[in-house]
Amino acid sequence: MCAFGGLGSLLKQMQQVQENIKKTIEELKAAEFEGQAGGAVKVTIDGQKKVKAIKIEPSVVDPEDVEMLEDLITAAFNNAVEAADNAKLQKMQAATAGLPVPPELLGL
């Protein structure tokens, strides 16, 4: 009889973890993450890694050096993606209450 009580407790804990994961996924979808490069380019993405905004300081717009601007935008975007990935990892670890859930099951 004791084994079934432990199973019930485990199932309840797993349901709570599942609810936490769903809530965290919704929060992450709504979140925005910013990446910067050279203090001149800022890229904002949402939790699904879609670009929401790009801000460029006019001083870095040089028709003679388009490649530098492209590099700044790329770096800023990559920084924003890294910020989103780090936030997702931290929030999912918290949502799973420290249970060893493989990252691929969490969409990481």
C-alpha positions as MATLAB code, in Angstrom:
seq = 'MCAFGGLGSLLKQMQQVQENIKKTIEELKAAEFEGQAGGAVKVTIDGQKKVKAIKIEPSVVDPEDVEMLEDLITAAFNNAVEAADNAKLQKMQAATAGLPVPPELLGL';
ca = [
       0.000    0.000    0.000;
       2.875    2.345    0.808;
       4.306    1.990   -2.708;
       1.069    3.276   -4.243;
       1.086    6.318   -1.982;
       4.589    7.116   -3.175;
       3.476    6.700   -6.783;
       0.567    9.074   -6.240;
       2.912   11.635   -4.741;
       5.300   11.250   -7.665;
       2.479   11.669  -10.185;
       1.295   14.807   -8.390;
       4.842   16.186   -8.450;
       5.153   15.423  -12.182;
       1.842   17.200  -12.871;
       3.140   20.254  -11.019;
       6.359   20.160  -13.051;
       4.331   19.919  -16.259;
       2.248   22.944  -15.230;
       5.425   24.851  -14.366;
       6.908   24.049  -17.772;
       3.765   25.194  -19.622;
       3.688   28.452  -17.643;
       7.401   29.032  -18.259;
       7.038   28.424  -21.999;
       4.252   31.016  -22.190;
       6.326   33.517  -20.196;
       9.319   32.960  -22.461;
       7.239   33.436  -25.619;
       6.120   36.837  -24.340;
       9.577   37.891  -23.127;
      11.907   40.148  -25.087;
      15.673   39.863  -25.207;
      18.174   42.457  -26.332;
      21.600   42.061  -27.839;
      24.101   44.839  -28.507;
      27.223   45.249  -30.544;
      29.725   48.030  -30.295;
      27.214   50.144  -28.401;
      25.908   51.156  -31.817;
      23.499   48.391  -32.785;
      20.738   46.891  -30.650;
      18.569   43.959  -31.694;
      15.466   42.963  -29.759;
      13.952   39.511  -30.246;
      11.027   37.712  -28.688;
      11.092   34.356  -26.940;
      10.643   32.597  -30.264;
      13.764   34.339  -31.581;
      11.881   36.544  -34.013;
      13.274   40.023  -34.489;
      11.075   42.688  -32.913;
      13.309   45.721  -33.439;
      16.690   46.859  -34.677;
      18.165   50.178  -33.534;
      21.219   51.573  -35.299;
      23.185   54.624  -34.242;
      23.441   56.908  -37.290;
      27.170   57.353  -36.705;
      27.872   53.749  -37.763;
      26.055   54.048  -41.073;
      28.880   54.450  -43.548;
      28.089   53.696  -47.202;
      31.795   52.979  -47.679;
      31.793   50.288  -44.968;
      28.545   48.355  -45.199;
      30.344   45.193  -44.088;
      31.037   46.657  -40.635;
      27.349   47.474  -40.164;
      26.409   43.961  -41.266;
      28.875   42.526  -38.757;
      27.453   44.694  -35.960;
      23.898   43.609  -36.731;
      24.948   39.959  -36.844;
      26.789   40.234  -33.526;
      23.885   42.034  -31.851;
      21.423   39.414  -33.091;
      23.649   36.575  -31.879;
      23.943   38.265  -28.469;
      20.151   38.510  -28.233;
      19.758   34.826  -29.136;
      22.332   33.881  -26.505;
      20.440   35.935  -23.901;
      17.183   34.192  -24.871;
      18.799   30.745  -24.709;
      20.350   31.452  -21.302;
      17.050   32.720  -19.913;
      15.222   29.692  -21.288;
      17.709   27.286  -19.747;
      17.571   28.955  -16.326;
      13.777   29.212  -16.272;
      13.283   25.632  -17.427;
      15.685   24.319  -14.806;
      13.663   26.174  -12.200;
      10.375   24.921  -13.673;
      11.475   21.297  -13.539;
      12.371   21.646   -9.865;
      15.834   20.276  -10.439;
      14.605   17.035  -11.996;
      17.000   15.706  -14.635;
      14.883   16.373  -17.740;
      16.844   16.080  -21.003;
      17.188   19.472  -22.719;
      15.749   18.123  -25.987;
      12.455   17.413  -24.195;
      12.312   21.049  -23.153;
      13.034   22.367  -26.621;
      16.509   23.605  -25.659;
];
